Amino acid sequence: MPRSTAPNPARRPAQPRETETTYLAGCGRTWAVASAEADLAYTDQAFPECPACPHRVEPEGGPPFCTLRPVNTAHPFAALAGLKLGD
């Protein structure tokens, strides 16, 4: 008898495993956090230089934040550095 290829509703899809990753802020601080996310938002802004930090993002209608990326990953806009726009 052939096996059924229908999904088993009792079986859940595998969840991403949350391992401790070291994240880097624009200011150079690092945090080790257990997360499967590609980047995180640091919203505490607890350091004295945070209000004047060039990496601070202040969206309309939301709290200011700094983006944290895993250490040794390229900036999300790094690919745009070599972009040539016309003559």
Steps between C-alpha positions, in 0.01 A plus 500: 500500500648843406578749772279804536660831404238704686645710783445372850300770684637382834856569384622859532754654265849529644559829678827687450738411776587795718870490573698770672627749245718803561337812355686822420357852526613790284688647797708183532330352809419131488231287661475121513133410455321171431309579180445364150440850360721653230507830686351655811394848612658645813240735648636560852729789390656491847851621418592871530591531131176336375309829442777624268605164349509505117360145498183600688179466298199711596193374313177700497255358750748262663782499753857571389718194448839376386530199272708210632649260243685175564874559528692446172197550274493762228295813538162446325578782255863396434410378151393855409852638560612399151183615325560741209213737421539635147772734378 
